[in-house]
């Protein structure tokens, strides 16, 4: 599952208008399975970090039609605080290549651009905003699925919906499912992956509501979303089954993002403002330094466990449970693996 799947990857960017919050538009990236026979002549994707500064995608193309081999499961990705919708494109693109439609909003008021420009909302407001963003993003994708003139028409299986997120996006994945402080969750979600999930401020009563299959992937050297109390508290509290815990030995906070890739290719990108270089460099201390798990290895392990879990839970490909066992994890010294099943 850490290798490219059978599909090419298409990508488009859309604006989602939330009828319940007309003042809040969301910029959303959509990655989707496309047929490899259609790639010739297609335009490779560049991700615009800021106007004039673009990072090349490693596998995605624009302008491709969705493969007719669907319908496919739908998965939402939620970025961390001060992140971007495409900040884990290594994972969102690869997931699409394995037969998923992936949608990822910029959480307005909590993006990298908001951080640079001093427009970050309060933590409490961001949490409530994010619960609404889950609903708006997934509802929009499902509405497009029923629109005969839309790119996504009949490409999504509305019964197979998952969510994954990094850091505060991991919190979003949980509270976006069960609800938060009176704001209702999205009960159609059937599987959750938290990547370095920042969960220590989720009320215990909300954690105890989480019953859908869940995977927690964390780094033992993470100083932002520390194992204690984040992963440990969540692991001990939620009744979800199966519940998987994957600790990446010497993994850090940015082991689950493209930050180290950005640092590697930064010298090849023109006209990058110093503030962007400084921001990325500072972030890179959480995953790109000597003594931490090599970022390519961390990305590969994240893909292996996340994609195997979602293929099993949402795509019905139970053979991928072979990757979700203590026996398989024992072959990888960088992984500490645990699982709770319904009978244990």
C-alpha positions as CSV (number, residue, x, y, z in Angstrom):
1,X,0.0,0.0,0.0
2,X,2.9,2.4,0.2
3,X,3.4,1.9,-3.6
4,X,1.3,3.6,-6.3
5,X,-2.0,1.9,-6.8
6,X,-3.7,0.8,-10.1
7,X,-5.0,4.3,-10.9
8,X,-3.6,7.5,-12.2
9,X,-4.3,10.5,-9.9
10,X,-6.5,13.4,-11.0
11,X,-6.8,16.6,-9.0
12,X,-9.0,19.7,-9.1
13,X,-9.6,22.6,-6.8
14,X,-13.1,23.9,-6.0
15,X,-14.8,26.4,-3.7
16,X,-17.3,24.9,-1.3
17,X,-20.1,27.3,-0.2
18,X,-21.7,26.2,3.0
19,X,-25.4,27.1,3.1
20,X,-25.4,26.9,6.9
21,X,-22.5,29.4,7.1
22,X,-22.8,31.7,4.1
23,X,-19.9,33.9,5.3
24,X,-17.5,30.9,5.2
25,X,-16.3,29.6,1.8
26,X,-13.8,26.7,1.7
27,X,-11.1,26.1,-0.8
28,X,-11.1,22.3,-1.3
29,X,-8.7,20.1,-3.2
30,X,-10.1,16.9,-4.7
31,X,-7.9,13.9,-5.7
32,X,-9.5,11.0,-7.5
33,X,-8.8,7.8,-9.4
34,X,-8.3,8.2,-13.2
35,X,-7.4,5.7,-15.8
36,X,-3.7,5.6,-16.7
37,X,-4.5,5.5,-20.4
38,X,-5.7,9.1,-20.1
39,X,-2.5,10.6,-18.7
40,X,-0.6,11.2,-21.9
41,X,-0.7,14.9,-22.6
42,X,-2.3,15.8,-19.2
43,X,-1.0,18.7,-17.2
44,X,1.1,17.9,-14.1
45,X,-0.2,19.6,-10.9
46,X,1.6,22.3,-9.1
47,X,0.5,23.3,-5.6
48,X,0.5,27.1,-5.0
49,X,1.8,27.6,-1.5
50,X,1.4,31.3,-2.0
51,X,0.8,33.2,-5.2
52,X,4.0,32.9,-7.3
53,X,5.5,30.0,-5.3
54,X,4.5,26.6,-6.5
55,X,5.6,23.1,-5.4
56,X,5.3,20.3,-8.0
57,X,3.1,17.3,-7.3
58,X,4.8,14.0,-7.5
59,X,2.0,12.1,-9.2
60,X,-1.2,14.2,-9.8
61,X,-2.5,15.6,-13.1
62,X,-5.3,18.2,-13.8
63,X,-8.0,17.8,-16.4
64,X,-8.4,14.0,-16.2
65,X,-11.8,12.4,-16.1
66,X,-12.7,10.2,-13.1
67,X,-12.3,6.5,-13.8
68,X,-15.5,4.7,-14.6
69,X,-14.4,1.8,-12.5
70,X,-16.1,3.3,-9.4
71,X,-18.0,4.1,-7.4
72,X,-15.2,4.7,-4.9
73,X,-15.0,5.3,-1.2
74,X,-14.8,8.9,-0.1
75,X,-12.2,10.1,2.4
76,X,-11.7,13.6,3.8
77,X,-8.2,14.9,4.9
78,X,-8.0,17.6,7.6
79,X,-4.7,19.6,7.9
80,X,-3.1,20.6,11.2
81,X,-3.1,24.1,12.7
82,X,-1.2,26.4,10.4
83,X,-1.3,23.8,7.6
84,X,-2.6,23.6,4.1
85,X,-5.1,21.3,2.3
86,X,-2.3,19.7,0.3
87,X,0.3,19.5,3.0
88,X,0.2,15.7,3.1
89,X,0.0,15.2,-0.7
90,X,2.3,12.2,-0.4
91,X,-0.7,10.4,1.3
92,X,-3.7,12.0,-0.4
93,X,-2.3,11.4,-3.9
94,X,-1.4,7.8,-3.1
95,X,-4.7,7.1,-1.5
96,X,-6.4,8.3,-4.7
97,X,-4.2,6.0,-6.7
98,X,-5.6,3.0,-4.7
99,X,-9.2,3.9,-5.6
100,X,-10.4,6.7,-3.3
101,X,-11.9,10.1,-3.8
102,X,-10.1,12.3,-1.4
103,X,-11.3,15.8,-0.4
104,X,-9.3,18.3,1.7
105,X,-10.4,21.8,2.7
106,X,-8.3,24.7,3.8
107,X,-9.7,25.4,7.3
108,X,-10.1,29.2,6.9
109,X,-8.7,31.0,10.0
110,X,-6.3,28.1,10.7
111,X,-4.0,27.8,7.6
112,X,-0.4,28.6,7.0
113,X,-1.4,31.8,5.2
114,X,-3.5,32.8,8.1
115,X,-0.5,32.2,10.4
116,X,1.9,34.3,8.3
117,X,-0.6,37.1,8.0
118,X,-1.7,37.1,11.6
119,X,-5.3,36.0,11.0
120,X,-5.4,32.8,13.0
121,X,-8.7,32.4,14.9
122,X,-8.8,31.3,18.5
123,X,-8.4,27.7,19.3
124,X,-12.0,27.3,20.5
125,X,-13.3,29.0,17.4
126,X,-11.2,26.9,15.1
127,X,-12.4,23.7,16.7
128,X,-16.0,24.6,16.1
129,X,-15.3,25.8,12.6
130,X,-13.6,22.5,11.8
131,X,-16.6,20.5,12.8
132,X,-18.7,22.5,10.4
133,X,-16.0,22.2,7.7
134,X,-16.3,18.4,7.9
135,X,-20.0,18.5,7.2
136,X,-19.8,21.1,4.5
137,X,-16.9,19.4,2.6
138,X,-18.5,15.9,2.7
139,X,-22.0,17.1,1.9
140,X,-20.7,19.0,-1.1
141,X,-18.9,15.9,-2.4
142,X,-22.0,13.8,-2.0
143,X,-24.1,16.5,-3.7
144,X,-21.7,16.5,-6.6
145,X,-22.0,12.8,-6.8
146,X,-25.7,13.2,-7.7
147,X,-25.2,16.0,-10.3
148,X,-25.2,14.6,-13.8
149,X,-23.1,17.5,-15.1
150,X,-20.4,17.2,-12.4
151,X,-16.9,15.6,-12.7
152,X,-17.7,13.5,-9.6
153,X,-21.1,12.2,-10.9
154,X,-21.7,8.7,-9.7
155,X,-18.0,8.3,-8.7
156,X,-18.6,8.0,-4.9
157,X,-20.1,5.3,-2.8
158,X,-22.0,7.3,-0.2
159,X,-22.0,4.4,2.2
160,X,-18.2,4.3,2.4
161,X,-16.9,7.5,4.0
162,X,-13.8,8.0,6.1
163,X,-11.8,10.8,7.5
164,X,-8.1,11.3,8.3
165,X,-6.2,14.2,9.7
166,X,-2.8,15.5,11.0
167,X,-2.3,17.1,14.4
168,X,-5.4,19.3,15.0
169,X,-6.8,17.6,11.9
170,X,-6.6,14.4,13.9
171,X,-8.8,16.1,16.5
172,X,-11.0,17.3,13.7
173,X,-11.4,13.7,12.5
174,X,-12.8,12.7,15.9
175,X,-14.9,15.6,16.8
176,X,-16.1,16.0,13.2
177,X,-17.5,12.5,13.6
178,X,-19.0,12.5,17.1
179,X,-19.7,16.3,17.5
180,X,-18.2,18.9,19.7
181,X,-19.6,21.2,22.3
182,X,-23.2,21.0,21.0
183,X,-22.2,21.1,17.3
184,X,-23.3,17.9,15.7
185,X,-20.9,15.5,14.1
186,X,-21.1,13.6,10.8
187,X,-22.6,10.2,11.5
188,X,-22.0,8.8,8.0
189,X,-18.2,8.5,8.7
190,X,-17.3,4.8,9.0
191,X,-13.5,5.0,9.6
192,X,-11.0,7.4,11.1
193,X,-7.2,7.8,10.9
194,X,-5.5,10.2,13.3
195,X,-1.9,11.2,12.3
196,X,0.0,12.7,15.3
197,X,-3.5,13.6,16.5
198,X,-3.7,16.5,18.9
199,X,-6.5,15.2,21.1
200,X,-5.7,16.1,24.7
201,X,-8.3,18.9,24.9
202,X,-11.2,16.8,23.5
203,X,-13.6,16.3,26.4
204,X,-13.6,12.7,27.7
205,X,-17.3,12.4,27.1
206,X,-16.8,13.0,23.4
207,X,-13.9,10.5,23.2
208,X,-16.2,7.9,24.8
209,X,-18.7,8.4,21.9
210,X,-16.3,7.3,19.3
211,X,-17.2,3.8,18.1
212,X,-16.2,3.6,14.4
213,X,-13.0,1.7,13.5
214,X,-10.0,4.0,14.2
215,X,-6.3,4.0,13.7
216,X,-3.8,6.3,15.6
217,X,-0.4,6.8,14.0
218,X,2.1,8.8,16.1
219,X,5.8,9.6,16.5
220,X,7.7,8.8,19.6
221,X,9.8,12.0,19.3
222,X,6.8,14.2,18.6
223,X,7.1,17.3,20.8
224,X,3.9,19.0,19.5
225,X,1.4,16.2,19.9
226,X,3.2,14.2,22.5
227,X,2.3,10.5,23.0
228,X,1.3,11.4,26.5
229,X,-1.4,12.7,26.9
230,X,-2.6,12.7,23.3
231,X,-2.3,9.2,21.8
232,X,-2.2,7.4,25.2
233,X,-5.3,9.2,26.5
234,X,-7.2,8.6,23.3
235,X,-6.1,4.9,23.1
236,X,-7.3,4.4,26.7
237,X,-10.6,6.2,26.3
238,X,-12.3,5.5,23.0
239,X,-14.5,2.4,22.6
240,X,-13.9,2.1,18.9
241,X,-13.1,-1.4,17.6
242,X,-11.0,-2.3,15.9
243,X,-8.7,0.3,17.3
244,X,-5.1,0.3,16.0
245,X,-2.2,2.1,17.4
246,X,1.0,2.5,15.4
247,X,3.9,4.4,17.0
248,X,6.7,5.3,14.6
249,X,10.0,5.0,16.6
250,X,11.9,8.3,16.4
251,X,9.0,9.8,14.3
252,X,8.3,13.5,14.8
253,X,5.4,15.8,14.2
254,X,6.1,16.6,10.6
255,X,6.8,12.9,9.7
256,X,3.2,12.9,8.5
257,X,3.5,15.9,6.1
258,X,5.3,17.1,3.0
259,X,7.4,19.6,5.0
260,X,10.7,17.7,4.6
261,X,10.0,17.3,0.8
262,X,9.5,21.1,0.7
263,X,12.9,21.7,2.4
264,X,14.6,19.3,0.0
265,X,13.3,21.0,-3.2
266,X,13.3,24.6,-1.9
267,X,16.6,25.4,-3.7
268,X,15.0,24.6,-7.0
269,X,12.0,26.9,-6.5
270,X,12.3,30.5,-7.6
271,X,11.2,33.7,-5.8
272,X,10.5,32.1,-2.4
273,X,10.0,34.8,0.2
274,X,12.3,34.5,3.2
275,X,9.4,34.3,5.6
276,X,8.2,31.1,3.8
277,X,11.7,29.6,4.0
278,X,11.9,30.5,7.7
279,X,8.5,29.0,8.4
280,X,9.2,25.8,6.6
281,X,12.6,25.4,8.1
282,X,11.2,25.9,11.6
283,X,8.6,23.3,10.9
284,X,11.2,21.0,9.6
285,X,12.7,20.7,13.0
286,X,9.8,18.4,13.8
287,X,10.7,15.7,11.3
288,X,13.7,16.4,9.1
289,X,16.6,16.4,11.5
290,X,19.4,13.9,12.2
291,X,18.3,11.4,14.9
292,X,14.7,11.5,13.7
293,X,13.1,8.8,11.6
294,X,14.1,9.5,8.0
295,X,11.2,11.3,6.4
296,X,10.8,9.0,3.4
297,X,10.6,6.0,5.7
298,X,8.1,7.8,7.9
299,X,6.0,8.7,4.8
300,X,6.2,5.1,3.6
301,X,5.1,3.6,6.9
302,X,2.2,6.2,7.2
303,X,1.0,5.2,3.7
304,X,1.3,1.5,4.5
305,X,-0.8,1.6,7.6
306,X,-3.3,4.3,6.6
307,X,-4.0,2.9,3.2
308,X,-4.2,-0.7,4.3
309,X,-6.6,0.2,7.1
310,X,-8.9,2.2,4.7
311,X,-8.8,-0.4,2.0
312,X,-9.9,-2.9,4.6
313,X,-12.6,-0.8,6.3
314,X,-14.0,1.1,3.3
315,X,-13.1,-0.7,0.1
316,X,-13.8,-4.2,1.5
317,X,-10.4,-5.5,0.6
318,X,-9.9,-7.7,3.7
319,X,-6.6,-9.1,2.4
320,X,-5.0,-5.9,3.5
321,X,-5.5,-6.9,7.1
322,X,-2.2,-8.8,6.6
323,X,-0.5,-5.4,7.1
324,X,-2.5,-4.8,10.3
325,X,-1.0,-7.5,12.5
326,X,1.7,-7.7,15.2
327,X,3.4,-10.3,13.0
328,X,3.8,-7.9,10.1
329,X,4.9,-5.0,12.4
330,X,7.6,-7.3,14.0
331,X,9.4,-7.1,10.6
332,X,9.8,-3.4,10.9
333,X,12.0,-2.1,13.8
334,X,10.6,1.5,13.3
335,X,7.1,0.4,14.3
336,X,5.5,-0.3,17.7
337,X,2.1,-1.8,17.0
338,X,-1.0,-2.5,19.1
339,X,-4.6,-3.4,18.3
340,X,-7.8,-3.8,20.3
341,X,-10.6,-5.9,18.8
342,X,-14.2,-6.4,19.8
343,X,-13.2,-9.5,21.8
344,X,-10.2,-8.0,23.6
